[in-house]
Structure formats: C-alpha cells, structure tokens
C-alpha cells in the first residue's frame, strides 16, 4: 500500500538496549519520516524527571510534526505543559512500567515513578503495550496502585487509559528470508546470554544452573553478551573465574553485525528473568538458530508457539537443569528431531519481523496525524 510520507517526532530518553533497538527498527522500516531525538541510556530515574525539560528546549519546532512518539521513561505531562498548543498528538509506547517493575535488592518503592507513568498515559492520545502479558499486568496492578492514595482515589483513571490502549508487539530487525544457521554436532554447544547484566534478569540462577550441569560432565561454551549500565555484577565476575577458557565472549559488543554473528554461532539461549515484558533478545537468538529455554511465565509463553511449550518452557530450577542437560547431549549428537524443531522455531519468529509488523505501526502514525488535522 502506498502511503503519503509524513513527519513525526520520536523522543527516546533512554536510548539503549531494547529501547534503542525498537526506535532504530521503527525509524528504518517506516514509510514515514521519524525524527529521532535521544539521550544516553543511564540514570533512568533522572530521565523520567528531567528529559521533558531537555527536549522542550532542544526541539524548536514541535508543531511542524504530524505526531509525537514517546516511551515510558518520559514525563509527557511535563512536556505538554511546556510546549502547550505546539505539542502534536502523542503516542506512548510502553516497554516497561514502574507499577509492576521489580525492586532491586535494598531499593524502596518510590511511588513518584509509577504516577509519572500514569499521567503520561493519561496525556497521550494513544497508548501501545509491547505484549498482551504486559497489558494485563499493568491494568491488574493499576487499581491497587491507585488505592495507595489515602483519599480521593481517581478510580476513573483505569478506564480512561484502557479505552485508548492496545497491544502491538515490537518489531525485530531480521528478514523473513534470512538463512537459519543450525548448530554443529560434535562440539560443545555455545550457550548465549544476551540479556542485560542486571538483577531482574537473575544471572545468579543462570550461573548456578550452569555449575550444576557442569559438575555432571556436560560440556559447553559461553558467549556472555548484553549491556551492563553500571558495575559488573558479582555473578559475572565469578563466572569468568570459573569458566574463563570456555567463555568465548565476555561483555557487550557494540557492532550489530558482530552481535548477530554470535547468535548465528550459538546453539542455546537461556533466560532466567524475573521481569520481561516482551523479549527482543530471545526472539533474535531463536530466529538465528538458538534453541530457547525460558521460564513458564512473564511474556515467554506468548512468544513461543504452544506446540513447543513442553520443550522450551521450565517451571523451576530443577526442570531447567534437566532440560539443559538433555539439550546439550542432543546438540552434540546432532539429533535430527531437535534440529527440525530449531528450524521451525526460527521460522515462527518471522511474525515479529519489522517486515511483517510495520504496517500496523504506520497505521498508528496515520491515526495520530488524523487527530492533528481534526
């Protein structure tokens, strides 16, 4: 379908990880002109408090755009107040929210950030969540969060946000025609960790499972990818001491081609996350030939076709140990049934490619533009 090209603002105050991948993918794939303005991916709390003030001064002509895209670490209420009538209609894309995000060890809940998410959603003309799982979790928690107010509780808020909300999975930057690289037999399989090096991804559980599997004589290699925004967690330092010779990559690789080359070489991708609203890193790894082992919770049952749930999903640590041990043996032996599952799983991820999703995103932009004209 031919579309008339229009100009939109895209403000991303935390330009890293999945936020960066999403922004770059949408901008590259869209039929429209997305003017992307960003801030580095650090100090997320200060981004929520201060990014609106930065962008309000940096962008001189907001009113010349047909619409505005922001993500959940922006205070849209502040930005609209500063821009006034010059602010175009806004679409909020919710990667995560501070109502349901787990607290770091020793951290106390600051209700301010949850209320910033709420007022941002109220100020947006359209709200999109990155998964059905995330959508349900947000609207289940929202009434409980509002009940924290001692009086004059705004119970109308839930319905006001819900009626302008929908789910649109994030696109991923791979071609549906891209080759699937199956892991080779006869060698120690390469296990991929391509998640953030942070507490909510539970690396302690990941490495404790690897230790138990290692002690039974199962051999593997490791590629420890993913971004680390602060100091290196102790679990990764200990892992480097234990498996130094078996770790073929230790740390974030900034080149996307280099990152994808590791995924193509991988045989297994594991998540032990306590928080995941979508999982771009898992989708990318599976599409490039890694067999996934994922918690039977969060967004993962939504990502994986139901026919593979028994093979892929685990309920507890013991089940993960059993499935990983069996998977390592099957990969070394080149089990043809397993290789067929890897191929079919990879192809199933095509539904998340930007090629297949961009039409829905551009429809949303044109919906914003009509609001502007209206």
C-alpha positions in Angstrom: 0.0 0.0 0.0 1.4 3.4 -1.0 1.4 5.9 1.9 1.9 9.7 1.8 5.1 10.4 3.7 4.6 12.5 6.8 7.0 13.8 9.5 6.8 12.6 13.2 8.8 13.3 16.3 10.3 10.3 18.2 11.7 11.1 21.7 13.7 8.4 23.4 15.2 9.5 26.7 16.8 6.0 27.4 18.5 5.1 24.1 19.9 1.7 24.8 19.0 -2.0 24.8 15.5 -2.8 23.6 14.5 0.9 23.6 17.3 1.6 21.1 16.6 -1.5 19.0 12.9 -0.6 18.8 13.5 3.0 17.9 16.1 2.3 15.2 13.9 -0.5 13.8 10.8 1.6 13.5 12.6 4.5 12.0 14.4 2.4 9.4 11.2 0.4 8.5 8.6 3.1 8.4 7.1 4.7 5.3 7.2 8.0 7.2 9.9 10.3 8.4 10.7 9.7 12.1 12.8 12.4 13.5 14.6 10.6 16.4 15.9 12.6 19.4 17.7 10.6 22.2 19.5 10.7 25.5 22.1 8.1 26.6 20.8 5.0 28.5 21.8 5.9 32.0 20.2 7.5 35.1 16.8 6.3 34.3 15.2 8.0 37.3 16.6 11.3 36.3 15.4 10.7 32.7 11.8 10.4 34.0 12.2 13.6 36.0 14.2 15.7 33.6 14.1 14.5 30.0 11.0 16.6 29.2 12.8 19.8 30.2 15.7 18.9 27.9 13.6 18.0 24.9 11.3 21.0 25.3 14.3 23.3 24.8 16.2 21.2 22.3 13.3 20.9 19.7 12.4 24.3 18.3 9.5 23.3 16.0 7.3 20.5 17.6 4.2 21.9 16.0 5.6 21.2 12.5 5.2 17.5 13.0 2.1 15.3 12.5 2.5 13.4 15.7 4.8 12.6 18.6 6.1 9.2 19.8 7.4 8.9 23.4 8.3 5.9 25.5 7.6 5.1 29.2 10.7 6.9 30.7 9.3 10.3 29.6 7.0 12.6 31.6 4.6 13.5 28.8 2.6 15.7 31.1 5.6 17.9 31.7 6.4 18.1 28.0 2.8 19.0 27.0 2.7 21.7 29.7 6.0 23.2 28.4 5.0 23.1 24.7 1.4 24.0 25.2 -0.6 24.2 21.9 2.6 23.4 19.9 2.6 19.8 21.1 1.3 17.4 18.5 -0.9 14.4 19.3 1.2 11.8 21.2 1.6 8.1 21.1 3.1 6.4 24.2 4.9 3.1 23.7 5.2 1.2 26.9 8.3 -1.1 27.1 8.0 -1.4 30.9 6.2 0.4 33.7 7.1 1.3 37.3 3.9 -0.1 38.7 4.9 -3.7 38.1 8.7 -3.5 37.7 10.5 -5.4 40.5 12.6 -3.6 43.0 16.4 -4.0 43.1 17.8 -5.5 46.3 17.8 -2.9 49.1 15.7 -0.5 47.0 12.5 1.1 48.4 9.4 1.8 46.2 9.2 5.4 45.1 5.6 6.0 44.0 6.5 9.0 42.0 7.7 7.0 39.1 4.5 4.9 38.9 2.5 8.1 38.9 4.6 9.5 36.1 3.7 6.5 34.0 0.0 7.1 34.8 0.0 10.8 34.0 2.0 10.1 30.8 -0.6 7.6 29.7 -3.4 9.9 30.6 -1.8 12.7 28.5 -1.2 10.5 25.5 -3.8 10.3 22.7 -2.8 6.6 22.1 -1.1 4.0 24.3 0.6 0.8 23.0 1.9 -2.0 25.1 4.6 -4.4 23.8 2.7 -7.6 24.8 -0.6 -8.9 26.0 1.2 -10.1 29.1 2.3 -6.6 29.9 -1.1 -5.1 29.1 -2.8 -7.4 31.5 -0.2 -6.9 34.3 -0.5 -3.1 34.1 -4.3 -3.0 34.2 -4.4 -5.6 37.0 -2.0 -3.6 39.2 -3.3 -0.1 38.3 -6.3 -0.2 40.7 -4.2 -1.5 43.5 -1.6 1.2 42.9 -4.3 4.0 42.9 -5.6 2.6 46.2 -2.4 3.7 47.8 -3.8 7.2 47.9 -5.2 7.9 51.3 -8.4 9.5 49.9 -9.9 11.0 46.7 -8.8 8.0 44.8 -9.1 8.6 41.0 -10.7 5.2 40.1 -11.7 6.7 36.7 -8.1 6.5 35.6 -8.1 2.8 34.7 -10.9 3.0 32.2 -9.6 6.4 30.8 -6.3 4.7 29.9 -7.7 1.4 28.8 -10.1 2.8 26.2 -7.2 4.3 24.2 -4.8 1.4 24.7 -3.9 -1.6 22.5 -1.1 -4.2 22.1 1.5 -4.0 19.3 4.5 -6.3 19.5 7.8 -4.6 18.8 9.4 -5.4 15.5 12.7 -7.1 15.2 15.4 -6.3 12.6 15.7 -9.5 10.6 14.4 -10.5 7.2 11.9 -13.3 6.9 14.1 -14.7 4.1 17.3 -14.7 6.2 19.2 -18.0 6.5 18.8 -20.2 9.6 22.2 -21.3 11.0 21.8 -24.7 12.7 24.3 -25.5 15.5 27.0 -28.0 14.5 27.2 -31.5 16.0 30.3 -33.0 17.7 31.4 -29.9 19.6 30.5 -28.4 23.0 27.4 -26.3 22.3 27.6 -22.5 22.6 25.2 -21.1 25.3 24.1 -17.5 24.7 23.3 -14.9 27.4 22.2 -11.8 25.5 20.2 -10.0 28.3 21.1 -7.0 30.4 23.6 -7.7 33.2 21.1 -6.7 35.9 19.3 -8.1 38.9 15.9 -8.5 37.1 17.4 -11.0 34.6 18.5 -13.2 37.6 22.0 -14.1 36.4 22.7 -15.8 39.8 20.2 -18.5 38.9 21.6 -18.9 35.4 25.1 -19.4 36.6 24.1 -21.7 39.4 22.3 -24.0 36.9 25.4 -24.0 34.7 27.5 -25.0 37.7 25.3 -28.0 38.4 25.2 -29.1 34.8 29.0 -28.6 34.5 29.5 -30.9 37.5 27.7 -33.8 35.8 30.3 -33.7 33.0 28.2 -31.8 30.4 30.5 -29.5 28.4 29.5 -26.2 26.9 30.9 -22.9 25.8 29.6 -19.4 26.7 29.0 -16.1 25.0 28.1 -13.6 27.7 26.6 -10.7 25.7 24.2 -8.0 26.7 24.6 -4.5 28.1 25.8 -3.5 31.5 24.9 0.0 32.6 26.8 0.1 35.9 29.4 -2.0 37.6 29.8 -5.7 36.6 27.6 -7.9 38.8 29.5 -10.4 41.1 27.9 -13.3 39.3 29.6 -12.5 36.1 33.0 -11.9 37.8 32.7 -15.3 39.4 31.7 -16.9 36.1 34.7 -15.5 34.4 37.0 -17.0 37.0 35.3 -20.4 36.8 34.8 -20.8 33.0 37.5 -18.4 31.7 38.7 -20.7 28.9 35.1 -21.7 27.9 33.9 -18.1 27.7 34.3 -17.0 24.1 32.8 -13.6 24.5 32.6 -11.6 27.8 30.7 -8.4 27.5 28.6 -6.2 25.2 29.6 -5.9 21.6 28.6 -2.6 20.0 28.7 -3.8 16.4 25.3 -5.2 15.4 26.9 -7.5 12.8 29.3 -8.9 15.4 26.4 -9.4 17.8 24.4 -11.3 15.1 27.4 -13.4 14.3 27.5 -14.7 17.9 23.8 -15.5 17.7 24.4 -17.5 14.5 27.1 -19.5 16.2 25.0 -20.2 19.2 23.1 -23.4 20.0 21.1 -22.4 23.1 19.7 -19.2 24.5 18.6 -19.2 28.2 16.6 -16.7 30.2 16.2 -16.9 33.9 14.5 -13.5 34.1 12.2 -12.3 36.9 11.0 -9.4 34.7 10.3 -9.5 30.9 7.5 -7.7 29.1 8.5 -8.9 25.6 12.0 -10.3 25.0 13.6 -8.9 21.8 16.9 -10.6 22.7 15.2 -14.1 22.9 13.3 -13.5 19.6 16.6 -12.5 17.9 18.5 -15.5 19.2 15.8 -18.0 18.3 15.4 -16.6 14.8 19.2 -17.1 14.2 19.2 -20.8 15.2 19.4 -20.9 19.0 17.1 -23.3 20.9 15.5 -21.4 23.8 15.0 -22.5 27.5 12.7 -19.9 29.1 10.6 -19.5 32.3 7.0 -20.7 32.1 5.8 -17.1 33.0 6.1 -13.5 32.0 5.9 -12.9 28.2 7.6 -16.1 27.2 4.5 -18.3 26.7 3.2 -15.5 24.4 6.4 -15.6 22.2 6.7 -19.3 21.8 4.1 -21.2 19.8 2.1 -23.6 22.0 3.3 -26.7 20.2 6.9 -26.0 21.6 5.9 -25.1 25.2 6.7 -28.5 26.7 10.2 -28.5 25.1 11.1 -24.8 25.7 9.4 -23.6 29.0 10.5 -24.6 32.5 8.8 -24.1 35.8 11.7 -24.3 38.3 15.4 -24.7 38.7 15.3 -28.5 38.7 13.4 -28.6 35.4 15.8 -26.2 33.8 18.8 -28.4 34.8 17.1 -31.5 33.3 16.2 -29.8 30.1 19.6 -28.1 29.6 21.4 -31.4 30.3 19.3 -33.3 27.7 19.6 -30.4 25.2 23.4 -30.3 25.4 23.6 -34.0 24.7 21.2 -33.8 21.8 23.0 -30.9 20.2 26.4 -32.7 20.5 24.8 -35.7 18.8 23.1 -33.7 16.1 19.7 -35.1 17.0 17.6 -34.6 13.7 14.3 -34.1 15.6 15.9 -31.3 17.6 17.4 -29.7 14.5 13.9 -29.8 12.9 12.4 -28.1 16.0 15.2 -25.4 15.9 14.4 -24.7 12.2 10.6 -24.5 12.9 11.0 -22.3 15.9 13.3 -20.0 14.0 10.7 -19.6 11.2 7.9 -18.9 13.8 9.8 -15.8 14.9 9.2 -14.2 11.5 5.9 -12.9 12.7 7.9 -10.4 14.8 9.9 -9.0 12.0 9.5 -5.4 11.1 8.7 -6.5 7.6 5.5 -8.1 8.9 4.6 -5.6 11.6 5.4 -2.2 10.1 2.0 -1.8 8.5 0.4 -1.7 12.0 2.9 0.9 13.2 2.4 3.2 10.2 -1.4 2.8 10.7 -0.9 4.2 14.2 1.1 7.1 13.0 -1.5 8.0 10.4 -4.2 7.8 13.1 -2.2 10.4 15.1 -2.0 12.6 12.0 -5.7 12.5 11.6 -6.1 13.6 15.2 -3.9 16.6 14.4 -5.9 17.6 11.3 -9.2 17.0 13.2 
